[in-house]
Amino acid sequence: EGTSYLIDWSPATDFSVDPTMVIDLVDPAFESQDATTVFSLQTSPWYNPQTTSAATDVPLGVALRDVPAGDTDPQYFWLQSRGVAAVESQSTAGAIGDPEIVSATAGNLEVKSAAYDAGDRECGLSLGPSASAGNPKPVFLYCLD
């Protein structure tokens, strides 16, 4: 035995206070259950995300939606760190395969040139040009490699 089911919804529960929990599954359970059925829960790999306010200008990935800048409330969002993504570009320069680095313009990448410091960390490869500055272009991200 050992069938895995994806949880669609569950409440935030403190099991030390209340050892019961109601969950909704994405798909219905195929096996029959009764009062003696034992279940095991597996922690999501996205549980307890790492946060920091100490590092700046370190490319981690691309938010898949707008995240308010300068907001003092915590912001939680999915961050794409690998694969093809549409990324705002500081300029239209660059050819396919050119390395991309974080731009001085917030939320943008730009093609790395010889004028940049050796410490500028590459976070992707250009897969095509941008139509104009500030517009998205395809980039293969590898921010956390």
C-alpha positions in Angstrom: 0.0 0.0 0.0 1.0 3.6 -0.1 -1.0 5.8 -2.4 -0.1 9.5 -2.5 -2.8 12.1 -2.8 -2.4 15.9 -3.4 -4.0 18.1 -0.8 -6.1 20.8 -2.4 -6.9 22.7 0.8 -6.2 22.4 4.5 -6.5 24.8 7.5 -3.5 26.0 9.5 -3.7 23.6 12.4 -1.7 23.2 15.5 -1.7 19.5 16.1 -0.5 19.9 19.7 -3.8 21.7 20.5 -6.1 19.9 18.1 -5.1 16.5 16.7 -7.9 16.5 14.1 -7.9 18.1 10.7 -10.2 18.2 7.7 -8.5 18.3 4.3 -9.8 18.5 0.7 -8.0 16.3 -1.8 -7.4 17.2 -5.5 -8.7 13.8 -6.6 -11.0 11.4 -4.7 -9.4 8.6 -2.6 -9.8 5.3 -4.4 -9.3 3.0 -1.4 -12.0 2.7 1.2 -11.3 4.2 4.6 -12.8 3.5 8.0 -12.0 4.6 11.6 -8.9 2.4 11.7 -7.3 3.7 8.5 -3.9 5.3 9.1 -2.7 8.3 7.1 0.7 9.9 6.8 1.3 13.5 5.8 4.4 14.5 4.0 5.7 18.1 4.3 5.7 20.2 1.2 9.1 21.1 -0.1 7.8 24.7 -0.2 7.0 24.8 3.5 8.9 27.3 5.6 10.5 29.4 2.9 13.8 31.0 3.5 13.8 34.8 3.9 16.5 37.4 4.4 16.8 41.1 4.3 20.6 41.1 4.6 21.5 40.5 0.9 21.0 43.0 -1.9 21.4 42.8 -5.7 21.6 39.0 -5.6 19.7 37.5 -8.5 17.4 34.7 -7.3 14.8 34.5 -10.0 11.8 36.1 -11.6 8.5 36.8 -9.9 5.7 35.4 -12.1 3.4 38.4 -11.2 3.9 42.0 -9.9 5.1 42.2 -6.4 4.7 45.6 -4.7 8.1 47.3 -4.1 8.7 49.1 -0.9 5.8 47.6 0.9 6.5 47.0 4.6 4.1 44.0 4.8 5.6 40.6 4.0 5.2 39.6 0.4 4.8 35.9 -0.6 5.0 34.8 -4.2 6.4 32.1 -6.5 9.8 32.9 -7.8 11.0 31.1 -11.0 14.7 30.4 -10.7 15.3 28.1 -13.7 14.0 27.6 -17.2 12.5 29.8 -19.9 10.9 33.0 -18.6 9.7 36.3 -20.0 12.0 38.9 -18.3 11.9 42.7 -18.6 15.0 43.9 -20.4 16.8 47.2 -19.9 17.8 47.4 -23.5 17.2 45.8 -26.9 20.9 44.8 -27.2 22.2 41.3 -27.2 22.2 38.2 -29.2 20.9 34.7 -28.5 23.2 33.1 -25.9 24.5 36.3 -24.4 24.7 36.2 -20.6 22.2 38.3 -18.6 22.8 40.1 -15.3 20.7 42.2 -13.0 20.2 45.7 -14.4 20.5 49.0 -12.5 16.8 49.4 -13.3 14.7 47.5 -10.7 13.1 44.4 -12.0 15.1 44.3 -15.2 18.0 42.2 -16.6 20.5 43.4 -19.2 23.1 41.8 -21.3 26.5 41.5 -19.5 29.2 43.5 -21.3 32.9 43.9 -20.8 32.3 47.1 -18.8 30.8 45.2 -15.9 32.6 44.0 -12.8 33.8 40.5 -12.6 31.6 40.0 -9.6 28.4 40.6 -11.5 26.6 37.3 -11.2 25.1 35.9 -14.4 21.5 34.7 -13.9 20.5 33.7 -17.4 21.1 33.5 -21.2 19.3 35.6 -23.7 17.0 33.6 -26.1 16.1 36.5 -28.3 16.0 40.3 -28.5 13.5 42.6 -26.8 11.3 44.8 -29.0 12.1 47.8 -26.9 13.7 48.7 -23.5 11.4 47.7 -20.6 9.6 45.0 -22.6 9.9 41.3 -21.9 12.2 39.1 -23.8 12.8 35.3 -23.5 15.6 34.3 -21.1 16.8 30.9 -19.9 17.2 31.4 -16.2 19.8 29.6 -14.1 19.9 31.9 -11.1 20.5 29.3 -8.4 23.0 27.1 -10.2 
